[in-house]
């Protein structure tokens, strides 16, 4: 028997900077979704906006997590290089990986002496992480983790924010977790990258409902700033991904 889902909502505001978005801002169509570009920050969002139930149903058969597991050695090596840069800026050694998947970034953190923890809403991945790397992982949403009063000196979140149904509460939770002067390392596809095709719908990162917000640097900086996180550095990359370090003010 199929479960009746609430209808998807029409998008009226940018998920990054909250500027109004009219239907005539359409820049393409993919997989049953229109793609609307914000007139202010140029972030692109899908329309209609999928419900939590629709996203949950989609991820029940999602293959990306399994594919990710095959890249373990390379992922640990890359995370190690990144974490050394992040740790050099952080006020302490407590690391939280938000969207930890199979735990490779946490493993990298442990390898270089960090007090590393990882959270994810995928119970299968979390259980595998515990089996492989020890009791450093928990199946919990970042919003619930923050609500418990948990804190960290640095937060790492790679290729996650473009998936989440509520980017605002996601970033708000990260900001709450970070101690004053704590640092955030974040990656996401860059909708403003010079290599993104003019026909936006043909960009390889356009894959709703897997990716539902396509941030620009201006858009993500606005969202982070709203929650007291100031971007200190956008890393240059020839690839069409965005990598940044931000610091919690105050």
C-alpha positions as CSV (number, residue, x, y, z in Angstrom):
1,X,0.0,0.0,0.0
2,X,1.3,3.4,-0.9
3,X,1.5,6.2,1.7
4,X,-0.1,9.5,0.7
5,X,2.4,12.3,0.9
6,X,1.7,16.0,1.5
7,X,2.0,17.9,-1.8
8,X,5.3,19.6,-2.7
9,X,5.4,23.3,-1.9
10,X,5.9,26.0,-4.6
11,X,9.1,27.9,-4.0
12,X,8.7,31.6,-3.4
13,X,12.0,32.5,-1.7
14,X,15.7,31.7,-2.2
15,X,16.9,29.1,0.2
16,X,20.2,30.9,0.6
17,X,19.5,34.7,0.9
18,X,15.6,34.6,1.3
19,X,15.1,37.0,-1.7
20,X,11.7,36.5,-3.4
21,X,11.9,34.2,-6.5
22,X,9.1,34.4,-9.1
23,X,8.2,31.6,-11.4
24,X,9.6,33.6,-14.4
25,X,13.1,33.0,-12.9
26,X,13.2,29.6,-14.5
27,X,16.5,28.6,-16.0
28,X,15.7,25.0,-16.9
29,X,13.9,21.8,-16.0
30,X,15.2,18.5,-14.9
31,X,13.7,15.2,-13.6
32,X,10.3,16.7,-13.1
33,X,11.5,19.9,-11.4
34,X,11.8,23.5,-12.6
35,X,15.1,25.2,-11.7
36,X,14.7,28.8,-10.4
37,X,17.5,31.3,-10.1
38,X,17.5,33.8,-7.3
39,X,17.6,37.4,-8.7
40,X,19.9,38.5,-5.8
41,X,22.5,35.8,-5.1
42,X,22.0,33.6,-8.2
43,X,21.6,30.5,-6.2
44,X,19.3,28.0,-8.0
45,X,16.6,26.0,-6.3
46,X,14.2,23.3,-7.4
47,X,10.5,23.9,-7.8
48,X,8.3,22.5,-6.4
49,X,10.2,22.0,-3.1
50,X,10.2,18.3,-2.1
51,X,8.6,17.3,1.2
52,X,10.6,15.4,3.9
53,X,8.5,12.3,3.1
54,X,9.4,12.5,-0.6
55,X,13.1,12.8,0.2
56,X,13.0,10.0,2.7
57,X,11.4,7.8,0.1
58,X,14.0,8.7,-2.5
59,X,16.9,7.9,-0.2
60,X,15.6,4.5,0.7
61,X,16.9,3.3,-2.7
62,X,19.8,5.7,-2.9
63,X,23.0,4.2,-4.3
64,X,25.4,7.0,-3.7
65,X,26.3,5.9,-0.1
66,X,27.3,2.4,-1.3
67,X,29.4,3.9,-4.2
68,X,31.1,6.2,-1.7
69,X,32.2,3.3,0.4
70,X,34.3,1.9,-2.4
71,X,36.6,5.0,-2.3
72,X,37.7,4.6,1.4
73,X,41.5,4.9,1.0
74,X,41.4,8.0,-1.2
75,X,38.7,9.6,0.9
76,X,40.8,9.2,4.1
77,X,43.8,10.6,2.4
78,X,41.9,13.7,1.1
79,X,40.2,14.3,4.4
80,X,43.6,14.2,6.2
81,X,45.0,16.9,4.0
82,X,41.9,19.1,4.5
83,X,41.7,18.5,8.3
84,X,45.3,19.6,8.8
85,X,44.4,23.0,7.3
86,X,41.2,23.2,9.4
87,X,42.8,22.1,12.7
88,X,45.5,24.8,12.2
89,X,42.8,27.4,12.4
90,X,40.6,25.9,15.1
91,X,40.7,26.9,18.8
92,X,40.7,23.2,20.0
93,X,40.8,19.6,18.8
94,X,37.1,18.6,18.9
95,X,35.9,17.8,15.4
96,X,32.4,17.0,14.3
97,X,31.8,15.6,10.8
98,X,28.2,16.4,9.9
99,X,27.0,13.9,7.3
100,X,29.8,11.5,8.1
101,X,28.7,8.7,5.8
102,X,31.0,5.7,6.3
103,X,33.3,7.6,8.7
104,X,36.3,8.3,6.6
105,X,36.8,11.9,7.7
106,X,36.4,10.9,11.4
107,X,39.1,8.2,10.8
108,X,41.4,10.8,9.2
109,X,40.8,13.1,12.2
110,X,41.6,10.3,14.7
111,X,44.8,9.6,12.7
112,X,46.1,13.1,13.3
113,X,45.2,13.3,16.9
114,X,41.8,15.0,16.9
115,X,38.9,14.2,19.2
116,X,36.7,13.3,16.2
117,X,33.0,12.5,16.1
118,X,30.6,11.9,13.3
119,X,26.8,12.1,12.8
120,X,24.6,11.0,10.0
121,X,20.9,10.2,9.5
122,X,21.8,7.0,7.6
123,X,21.7,4.3,10.2
124,X,23.4,1.8,7.9
125,X,26.4,4.0,7.3
126,X,26.6,4.9,11.0
127,X,26.6,1.2,12.1
128,X,29.2,0.4,9.5
129,X,31.4,3.3,10.8
130,X,31.1,2.1,14.4
131,X,32.1,-1.4,13.3
132,X,35.1,-0.2,11.3
133,X,36.4,2.7,13.4
134,X,34.9,2.5,16.9
135,X,32.3,4.2,19.0
136,X,32.7,7.7,17.5
137,X,29.5,7.9,15.6
138,X,25.8,8.5,16.1
139,X,22.7,8.4,14.0
140,X,21.1,11.8,14.6
141,X,20.1,14.9,12.7
142,X,22.4,17.9,13.2
143,X,19.5,19.9,14.5
144,X,18.8,17.4,17.3
145,X,22.5,17.1,18.1
146,X,22.7,20.9,18.5
147,X,19.5,21.0,20.6
148,X,21.2,18.7,23.2
149,X,23.9,21.3,23.7
150,X,26.7,19.5,22.1
151,X,29.7,21.6,21.0
152,X,32.8,21.3,18.8
153,X,35.8,23.4,17.9
154,X,35.5,22.6,14.2
155,X,32.7,21.2,12.0
156,X,33.4,19.5,8.7
157,X,30.5,18.9,6.3
158,X,31.2,17.8,2.7
159,X,28.6,17.6,-0.1
160,X,25.7,17.7,2.3
161,X,24.0,21.1,2.4
162,X,22.8,20.8,-1.2
163,X,20.8,17.7,-0.2
164,X,19.0,19.0,2.9
165,X,15.3,20.1,2.9
166,X,16.0,23.1,5.3
167,X,19.4,24.7,4.7
168,X,18.6,27.4,7.2
169,X,18.0,25.2,10.1
170,X,21.0,23.0,9.0
171,X,23.4,25.9,9.1
172,X,21.8,27.3,12.3
173,X,22.5,24.0,14.1
174,X,26.1,24.0,12.9
175,X,26.6,27.5,14.2
176,X,25.1,26.6,17.6
177,X,27.4,23.6,17.9
178,X,30.5,25.6,17.1
179,X,32.2,27.3,20.1
180,X,33.1,31.0,19.7
181,X,36.0,31.3,17.2
182,X,35.3,27.8,16.0
183,X,35.7,26.9,12.3
184,X,33.5,25.4,9.7
185,X,34.9,23.5,6.6
186,X,32.1,23.1,4.0
187,X,32.0,21.8,0.4
188,X,29.1,21.9,-2.1
189,X,28.7,22.2,-5.8
190,X,29.3,25.8,-7.0
191,X,26.5,27.0,-9.2
192,X,28.5,30.2,-10.0
193,X,31.6,28.3,-11.2
194,X,33.0,29.4,-14.5
195,X,32.7,25.9,-15.9
196,X,28.9,25.6,-15.3
197,X,27.2,25.3,-18.7
198,X,24.9,28.1,-19.9
199,X,22.2,25.6,-20.2
200,X,22.0,25.1,-16.4
201,X,19.9,21.9,-16.6
202,X,22.7,20.1,-18.4
203,X,25.2,20.6,-15.6
204,X,26.2,17.2,-14.2
205,X,25.4,18.3,-10.6
206,X,21.8,19.0,-11.5
207,X,20.1,15.8,-10.2
208,X,16.9,16.6,-8.2
209,X,15.7,15.4,-5.8
210,X,19.2,14.4,-4.7
211,X,20.5,18.0,-5.1
212,X,17.9,20.5,-4.4
213,X,19.8,23.8,-3.7
214,X,22.7,24.9,-6.0
215,X,24.5,27.6,-4.0
216,X,26.7,30.3,-5.3
217,X,29.5,31.8,-3.2
218,X,27.4,34.9,-2.6
219,X,24.4,32.8,-1.5
220,X,26.3,30.5,0.9
221,X,28.1,33.5,2.4
222,X,24.8,35.2,3.0
223,X,23.3,32.1,4.7
224,X,26.4,31.6,6.9
225,X,26.6,35.2,7.8
226,X,22.9,35.1,8.9
227,X,24.0,32.6,11.6
228,X,27.2,34.4,12.7
229,X,29.6,32.5,10.5
230,X,32.0,34.6,8.4
231,X,33.7,33.1,5.4
232,X,37.5,33.5,5.8
233,X,38.5,31.7,2.6
234,X,37.0,30.3,-0.6
235,X,39.6,27.9,-2.0
236,X,40.3,28.2,-5.7
237,X,39.5,25.0,-7.7
238,X,39.4,24.2,-11.3
239,X,36.6,21.7,-10.6
240,X,33.0,23.0,-10.2
241,X,32.9,22.5,-6.5
242,X,33.0,25.1,-3.7
243,X,35.3,24.7,-0.7
244,X,35.4,27.2,2.1
245,X,36.4,27.9,5.7
246,X,34.2,30.1,7.9
247,X,34.6,31.2,11.5
248,X,32.0,31.7,14.2
249,X,32.0,35.3,15.3
250,X,31.9,36.4,18.9
